[in-house]
């Protein structure tokens, strides 16, 4: 059997031990992350070769291979908070009872009474945090900052009051402030210098196509012990292709769930008797055996009180 590969793999990360991410605790063996939006997935094997060399010309005489490595790389088109936490080793903060501060900015103008209305920048139930820094800067019409407003500011729930001669009606201003949100509505990822991406049991599902039949056969790939590299790049740009998120995993020897006799780097299974590529095609309107169009037409018209000739005329 020969087969070709031109299909992405869906990947499941399962906990190697009890793992807590955010407020969720995953038991050993439970799925933590499922990637079904990958753009590419690559398995790369490598080994180191050393040689005994000698004789005239110092030719290679014997080879020894060792230091075998296996790397599994998945590039995902989308990313979730849990996915980013797994990739970077970041802590995921989400608490039902606490509050978090969120940074906000707004370009607006000063009202005739010296106030700045920021209600349009606030969602329902949100308030400006008067205890946090609030900065108001005079801006030009194009939004360029000219200078700071040095006058006293009075912070209300939905805006500011400025006391001073510079607070002229219609003056463009740029306001930098903070609001308070319930942490249950915010996924906060905290990256520090002490925590890194961990180890997971990984299973990937893809399709291999048989050369002779053209049938797609399911293929299951298992890596019983991978360590995710904590390197990541987060691109934010308004042009070009959208950012992707790369999970690079180093495979280590480990036992699969169903074979405790030998540690392996990877197991690949190609299911040759599966029916993944066998499509059962049915017509949109079925015609069972013994179907008689004349009888069907007569039966349908009689229910409407019409004759067969009436229907044909219509």
C-alpha positions, -999 to 999 in steps of 0.1 A, spaced: 0 0 0 12 35 -9 -6 66 3 -4 104 0 -9 130 26 -27 163 20 -49 169 50 -44 188 83 -44 170 116 -68 177 145 -48 176 177 -58 169 213 -36 177 243 -43 156 274 -30 162 309 -1 141 320 -10 149 357 -37 168 374 -34 203 360 -52 236 369 -56 263 343 -75 293 355 -104 281 376 -106 247 358 -88 216 371 -81 188 345 -76 153 358 -48 131 345 -58 119 310 -85 145 304 -84 166 273 -71 201 280 -70 216 245 -85 206 212 -71 221 180 -93 218 149 -83 250 132 -46 242 124 -31 254 92 -1 230 91 13 202 112 47 187 108 66 157 123 104 160 120 128 133 130 165 137 134 195 117 146 232 123 151 257 102 131 294 97 140 319 78 119 351 58 124 374 72 97 409 61 86 431 47 59 442 64 28 419 94 21 406 91 57 374 76 44 344 67 65 346 31 77 317 25 102 288 47 112 270 49 146 237 67 150 222 80 182 207 110 199 174 105 180 150 134 183 114 139 172 97 172 169 60 178 163 49 212 152 13 225 149 5 259 135 -29 271 146 -50 298 129 -69 307 161 -59 308 197 -79 305 229 -69 318 264 -63 282 275 -43 276 243 -21 306 249 -17 296 285 -5 261 274 18 276 248 35 303 269 32 289 304 12 319 314 -11 318 344 -48 323 335 -67 344 359 -104 343 360 -123 346 393 -160 349 399 -157 371 430 -129 396 422 -125 427 400 -98 437 375 -87 470 361 -89 475 323 -71 503 304 -93 525 282 -87 555 259 -111 579 242 -109 608 217 -136 633 225 -143 670 231 -150 693 261 -186 703 266 -197 739 272 -199 733 310 -163 721 312 -172 684 314 -160 655 293 -186 629 286 -171 594 283 -203 574 284 -199 563 248 -167 546 257 -183 526 286 -205 496 283 -236 492 304 -228 490 341 -191 501 337 -177 530 357 -145 550 356 -122 541 385 -116 574 403 -88 559 424 -67 550 393 -47 575 372 -68 596 348 -49 617 322 -64 643 299 -44 657 270 -52 685 246 -53 671 211 -54 685 176 -82 677 152 -62 647 138 -57 633 173 -21 645 178 -14 652 214 -4 689 221 0 691 259 -13 678 292 -43 694 309 -29 704 342 -62 716 358 -79 697 385 -101 668 374 -132 656 391 -141 620 381 -177 609 379 -191 575 370 -193 583 333 -171 614 327 -149 641 340 -151 678 350 -122 702 343 -117 733 363 -96 759 345 -94 784 317 -80 759 292 -112 738 293 -128 756 263 -160 743 247 -153 720 217 -116 715 226 -104 681 213 -90 659 241 -74 625 245 -84 608 277 -65 579 292 -83 561 321 -92 528 337 -124 510 344 -133 482 367 -147 449 354 -158 417 370 -130 392 365 -156 366 353 -159 386 321 -121 390 316 -95 363 308 -63 377 322 -30 359 312 -1 366 334 34 357 320 62 356 345 98 344 345 92 313 366 67 293 347 70 275 313 49 253 290 45 218 303 43 182 292 12 166 276 -1 134 260 -9 143 224 -31 125 199 -35 137 163 -61 126 138 -57 130 100 -64 112 67 -40 93 44 -53 86 8 -47 52 -8 -29 55 -41 -49 26 -58 -84 33 -45 -84 70 -38 -100 62 -5 -91 84 26 -80 62 55 -80 76 90 -46 79 106 -40 83 143 -8 97 156 1 94 193 30 111 211 28 99 247 51 125 262 58 159 246 72 190 261 59 222 245 86 248 238 78 281 255 90 301 225 62 320 208 57 350 184 25 371 186 22 392 154 -3 420 153 -6 438 119 -33 453 97 -18 440 65 -6 407 52 -17 373 63 -33 370 98 -11 358 127 -8 321 133 3 305 166 29 278 165 31 249 190 65 233 188 68 200 208 98 179 217 89 142 219 102 122 248 99 85 254 67 75 271 41 47 275 9 49 255 -24 43 273 -27 7 260 9 -6 259 29 -4 291 56 -28 278 77 -3 259 84 35 258 81 51 224 85 86 209 55 82 186 30 57 174 12 60 140 -18 39 131 -33 38 96 -68 22 96 -70 4 63 -105 -11 67 -123 21 76 -151 35 55 -140 72 57 -138 76 20 -168 55 10 -196 78 2 -232 65 0 -249 87 -26 -287 89 -26 -309 108 -50 -326 139 -37 -360 124 -45 -362 86 -40 -378 63 -66 -386 30 -48 -391 -3 -67 -425 -5 -84 -428 33 -86 -455 43 -111 -457 80 -120 -492 77 -134 -506 62 -102 -488 88 -81 -502 116 -102 -537 102 -101 -536 98 -64 -523 133 -58 -549 150 -80 -578 131 -65 -569 145 -31 -572 180 -46 -605 174 -64 -588 178 -98 -587 154 -127 -555 142 -143 -564 163 -174 -567 194 -152 -533 189 -138 -518 184 -172 -534 216 -185 -519 235 -156 
